[in-house]
């Protein structure tokens, strides 16, 4: 059993990771300010995790590290203010959360002497590329502020590895979907928007012609990959790994699975046109590959949404 910190552990991805770690009998501490996460996401692990309700700010964490964090073996850093639109509307606030928050998490890892720091980044750092699928050694070409912020977090993680000998794994996630992805506020994942539009009997909105592609990845596959990153002994002390479905699907194709009318809106200029993950590195190093097909995953999501809507 290991002692593990999960920053952003009350969020969509973080809470699923917390549940999986608790099921494996790990001692889990969640650090979250609940700005986007929810205590409801942690209902399954209630009473089995410790929760620190705080932001990743130097004066709140590093100047007086809580004793409960001593002896930590691993840190999963997921705390962030996600969504491209939010970063465009609030570049300073999202920089503080996504960049400065990552530095604080790295420094916390250094001071605690953890075995491994696992940073959840984004496939958005690739930006526009001349070829697909996207592999880890491609030169990043971010197209928006959120992607730049995630890339800066990667660079800080790399320098902490080089300067302080901190073992680091960076996970670039591709369009994760699943239960609990219901976001607060105006900035939502495309599937969240569609589910809400279905509930309000509105057409599904698609930006542009819908021919843009994404590599949608089930939350269960992502969590399994994250934990394998923690438990697998790697030859190198610094790695970047894609976690994706390994195939691209157009937004128009995806809308058909939701079986609803669609409405086309003007395209957004700050997003990549095509996305597909090269997952060979994760297969080789972690013996990981996705096990949930997109059709199966969407069926499960729609079933969850139906239950969620009738019980809330």
C-alpha positions as CSV (number, residue, x, y, z in Angstrom):
1,X,0.0,0.0,0.0
2,X,1.3,3.5,-0.9
3,X,0.4,7.0,0.3
4,X,-0.7,9.0,-2.7
5,X,-1.7,12.6,-3.2
6,X,-4.2,13.4,-6.0
7,X,-4.5,17.1,-6.8
8,X,-7.8,17.9,-8.4
9,X,-9.1,14.6,-7.0
10,X,-12.7,15.9,-6.8
11,X,-12.8,16.5,-10.6
12,X,-14.0,14.3,-13.4
13,X,-10.8,12.3,-14.1
14,X,-9.4,12.8,-10.6
15,X,-12.4,11.3,-8.8
16,X,-12.3,8.2,-10.9
17,X,-8.6,7.8,-10.2
18,X,-9.2,8.3,-6.5
19,X,-11.9,5.5,-6.5
20,X,-9.6,3.1,-8.3
21,X,-6.7,3.8,-5.9
22,X,-8.9,3.3,-2.9
23,X,-10.1,0.0,-4.3
24,X,-6.5,-1.0,-4.4
25,X,-6.2,-0.1,-0.7
26,X,-3.9,2.8,-1.1
27,X,-3.9,5.7,1.4
28,X,-5.2,8.6,-0.7
29,X,-5.2,12.3,0.0
30,X,-7.2,14.7,-2.2
31,X,-6.1,18.3,-2.6
32,X,-8.9,20.3,-4.3
33,X,-10.4,23.7,-3.9
34,X,-13.7,22.5,-5.4
35,X,-13.8,25.3,-8.0
36,X,-14.7,22.8,-10.7
37,X,-14.7,19.6,-8.8
38,X,-17.5,18.3,-6.5
39,X,-17.8,16.4,-3.3
40,X,-20.5,14.3,-5.0
41,X,-17.8,12.9,-7.2
42,X,-16.2,11.4,-4.1
43,X,-19.3,9.7,-2.7
44,X,-18.0,6.2,-3.6
45,X,-14.9,6.8,-1.6
46,X,-16.5,8.8,1.2
47,X,-14.8,8.1,4.6
48,X,-11.9,6.3,2.9
49,X,-9.9,9.4,1.7
50,X,-8.5,12.5,3.4
51,X,-9.5,15.8,1.8
52,X,-7.6,19.0,1.9
53,X,-9.8,21.8,0.7
54,X,-7.3,24.3,-0.6
55,X,-5.8,25.8,-3.7
56,X,-2.2,25.0,-4.8
57,X,-0.8,28.3,-3.7
58,X,2.6,28.8,-2.2
59,X,1.3,30.5,1.0
60,X,-1.3,27.8,1.5
61,X,0.8,24.7,0.9
62,X,4.6,25.2,0.8
63,X,5.1,27.6,3.6
64,X,3.6,25.1,6.0
65,X,3.2,21.7,4.6
66,X,0.4,19.9,6.4
67,X,1.7,16.9,8.5
68,X,-0.8,14.6,6.9
69,X,1.2,14.9,3.6
70,X,4.4,13.6,5.2
71,X,5.5,10.2,3.9
72,X,3.8,10.6,0.5
73,X,5.0,8.1,-2.1
74,X,3.4,9.5,-5.3
75,X,1.7,12.6,-6.5
76,X,-0.8,12.6,-9.3
77,X,-1.2,16.2,-10.5
78,X,-4.6,16.8,-12.1
79,X,-5.6,20.1,-10.6
80,X,-6.3,22.7,-13.3
81,X,-8.8,25.1,-14.8
82,X,-9.6,23.2,-18.0
83,X,-11.3,24.2,-21.3
84,X,-9.9,26.3,-24.0
85,X,-12.6,29.0,-23.9
86,X,-12.0,29.6,-20.2
87,X,-8.3,30.1,-20.8
88,X,-9.0,32.6,-23.6
89,X,-11.5,34.6,-21.4
90,X,-9.4,34.4,-18.3
91,X,-5.7,34.0,-19.3
92,X,-4.3,35.3,-16.0
93,X,-6.5,33.2,-13.7
94,X,-6.0,30.1,-15.7
95,X,-2.2,30.7,-15.8
96,X,-2.2,30.9,-12.0
97,X,-4.1,27.6,-11.7
98,X,-2.5,25.7,-14.6
99,X,1.1,26.9,-14.5
100,X,1.8,28.3,-11.0
101,X,-0.3,25.4,-9.6
102,X,1.9,22.9,-11.3
103,X,5.1,24.5,-10.0
104,X,3.7,24.3,-6.4
105,X,2.8,20.7,-7.0
106,X,6.3,20.0,-8.2
107,X,7.9,21.8,-5.3
108,X,5.7,19.9,-2.9
109,X,6.8,16.6,-4.6
110,X,10.5,17.7,-4.2
111,X,10.1,18.7,-0.5
112,X,8.2,15.5,0.3
113,X,10.8,13.4,-1.5
114,X,8.2,11.4,-3.5
115,X,9.1,8.4,-5.7
116,X,7.3,9.7,-8.8
117,X,5.4,12.7,-10.0
118,X,2.7,12.0,-12.5
119,X,1.5,15.0,-14.4
120,X,-1.8,14.9,-16.4
121,X,-1.2,17.1,-19.5
122,X,-3.3,17.5,-22.6
123,X,-3.0,16.4,-26.3
124,X,-3.7,20.1,-27.1
125,X,0.0,20.8,-26.7
126,X,0.5,19.1,-30.1
127,X,-1.6,21.7,-31.9
128,X,-1.5,21.7,-35.6
129,X,0.8,19.0,-37.1
130,X,1.5,17.9,-40.6
131,X,1.0,14.2,-39.9
132,X,-1.1,11.8,-37.9
133,X,-1.1,9.9,-35.6
134,X,0.5,12.3,-33.0
135,X,3.5,10.8,-31.3
136,X,5.3,12.1,-28.3
137,X,8.5,13.3,-29.9
138,X,6.7,15.7,-32.2
139,X,7.6,19.4,-31.6
140,X,4.7,20.9,-29.8
141,X,2.7,23.6,-31.6
142,X,0.0,24.8,-29.3
143,X,-2.8,27.0,-30.7
144,X,-4.4,28.5,-27.6
145,X,-3.6,29.7,-24.1
146,X,-4.8,26.5,-22.4
147,X,-2.4,24.4,-24.6
148,X,0.5,26.8,-23.8
149,X,-0.2,26.6,-20.1
150,X,-0.2,22.8,-20.2
151,X,3.0,22.8,-22.2
152,X,4.6,25.2,-19.6
153,X,3.7,22.6,-16.9
154,X,5.5,20.0,-18.9
155,X,8.6,22.1,-19.2
156,X,8.6,22.8,-15.5
157,X,8.2,19.1,-14.9
158,X,11.2,18.3,-17.1
159,X,13.4,20.9,-15.4
160,X,12.5,19.5,-12.0
161,X,13.5,16.1,-13.3
162,X,16.8,17.4,-14.5
163,X,17.7,19.6,-11.6
164,X,16.3,17.7,-8.6
165,X,16.3,14.1,-9.9
166,X,12.5,13.9,-9.6
167,X,11.1,11.0,-11.5
168,X,8.4,12.3,-13.8
169,X,5.8,10.8,-16.1
170,X,3.7,13.2,-18.3
171,X,0.5,11.9,-19.7
172,X,-1.0,13.6,-22.7
173,X,-4.7,12.7,-22.6
174,X,-6.9,12.7,-25.7
175,X,-10.6,13.7,-25.3
176,X,-11.5,11.8,-22.2
177,X,-15.2,11.0,-21.6
178,X,-17.3,9.1,-19.2
179,X,-19.6,9.5,-16.1
180,X,-19.2,12.6,-13.9
181,X,-18.0,14.8,-16.8
182,X,-20.8,17.2,-16.0
183,X,-18.9,20.5,-15.6
184,X,-19.8,23.5,-13.6
185,X,-20.4,26.9,-15.3
186,X,-20.2,27.7,-19.0
187,X,-17.1,25.7,-20.0
188,X,-18.1,22.2,-20.8
189,X,-16.9,19.2,-22.8
190,X,-18.6,18.6,-26.1
191,X,-20.4,15.5,-24.8
192,X,-21.6,17.4,-21.7
193,X,-23.1,20.1,-23.9
194,X,-24.8,17.5,-26.1
195,X,-26.3,15.7,-23.2
196,X,-27.7,18.9,-21.8
197,X,-29.1,19.8,-25.2
198,X,-30.8,16.4,-25.4
199,X,-32.3,17.0,-22.0
200,X,-33.6,20.4,-23.0
201,X,-34.8,19.1,-26.4
202,X,-32.4,21.3,-28.4
203,X,-30.3,20.3,-31.4
204,X,-26.7,19.2,-30.8
205,X,-24.4,22.2,-31.7
206,X,-21.4,21.5,-33.9
207,X,-18.8,24.1,-34.8
208,X,-17.9,24.2,-38.5
209,X,-18.8,21.3,-40.8
210,X,-18.2,18.7,-38.2
211,X,-15.4,17.1,-40.2
212,X,-12.9,17.9,-37.5
213,X,-11.7,14.8,-35.7
214,X,-10.9,13.8,-32.2
215,X,-9.5,10.7,-30.5
216,X,-12.1,10.0,-27.8
217,X,-10.9,7.9,-24.8
218,X,-12.9,6.2,-22.1
219,X,-12.3,7.3,-18.5
220,X,-11.8,3.7,-17.4
221,X,-8.9,3.2,-19.9
222,X,-7.3,6.5,-18.8
223,X,-7.4,5.6,-15.1
224,X,-5.9,2.2,-15.8
225,X,-3.1,3.9,-17.8
226,X,-2.4,6.4,-15.0
227,X,-2.1,3.7,-12.4
228,X,0.2,1.6,-14.6
229,X,2.4,4.7,-14.9
230,X,2.7,4.7,-11.1
231,X,3.3,1.0,-10.6
232,X,5.5,0.3,-13.6
233,X,9.3,0.6,-13.1
234,X,10.6,2.5,-16.2
235,X,14.2,2.6,-17.5
236,X,14.1,6.4,-17.9
237,X,13.3,8.8,-15.1
238,X,11.4,11.1,-17.4
239,X,8.8,10.0,-19.9
240,X,5.9,11.5,-22.0
241,X,3.1,9.1,-22.8
242,X,0.0,9.5,-24.9
243,X,-3.2,7.9,-23.5
244,X,-5.8,7.9,-26.3
245,X,-8.2,5.7,-28.1
246,X,-5.8,5.3,-31.0
247,X,-8.3,6.3,-33.7
248,X,-9.8,9.5,-34.9
249,X,-13.6,10.1,-35.2
250,X,-15.2,13.1,-36.7
251,X,-17.5,15.2,-34.6
252,X,-20.3,14.6,-37.1
253,X,-19.8,10.9,-36.7
254,X,-20.0,11.2,-33.0
255,X,-23.2,13.2,-33.1
256,X,-24.9,10.3,-34.9
257,X,-24.3,8.1,-31.8
258,X,-26.4,10.5,-29.8
259,X,-29.3,10.2,-32.2
260,X,-30.4,13.8,-32.2
261,X,-30.8,16.6,-34.6
262,X,-27.8,18.9,-35.1
263,X,-27.2,22.6,-35.6
264,X,-24.0,23.9,-37.3
265,X,-22.3,27.0,-35.9
266,X,-19.3,29.0,-37.3
267,X,-16.0,27.3,-36.8
268,X,-13.6,28.2,-34.0
269,X,-10.2,29.4,-35.1
270,X,-8.2,28.4,-32.1
271,X,-8.6,24.6,-32.2
272,X,-6.8,21.8,-34.1
273,X,-8.6,20.3,-37.1
274,X,-7.5,16.7,-36.6
275,X,-6.4,14.5,-33.7
276,X,-5.3,10.9,-33.4
277,X,-3.0,9.4,-30.8
278,X,-0.1,7.2,-31.5
279,X,-0.2,4.9,-28.4
280,X,2.6,2.6,-29.2
281,X,4.9,4.0,-26.5
282,X,2.3,3.4,-23.8
283,X,1.7,-0.1,-25.2
284,X,5.5,-0.8,-25.0
285,X,6.4,0.8,-21.7
286,X,3.2,0.2,-19.7
287,X,1.6,-2.8,-21.5
288,X,-1.4,-0.6,-21.8
289,X,-4.0,-0.3,-24.6
290,X,-7.6,0.9,-24.6
291,X,-10.2,-1.7,-24.1
292,X,-13.5,0.3,-24.6
293,X,-14.7,1.0,-28.1
294,X,-16.3,4.4,-28.7
295,X,-19.7,2.8,-29.5
296,X,-19.6,0.8,-26.3
297,X,-18.4,3.8,-24.3
298,X,-21.2,6.1,-25.6
299,X,-23.8,3.5,-24.8
300,X,-22.6,3.4,-21.2
301,X,-22.4,7.2,-21.1
302,X,-26.0,7.6,-22.3
303,X,-27.2,4.9,-19.8
304,X,-25.4,6.7,-17.0
305,X,-26.8,10.0,-18.1
306,X,-30.4,8.6,-18.0
307,X,-29.9,7.3,-14.5
308,X,-28.2,10.5,-13.4
309,X,-31.0,12.7,-14.7
310,X,-33.7,10.6,-13.0
311,X,-31.9,10.6,-9.6
312,X,-30.9,14.2,-9.4
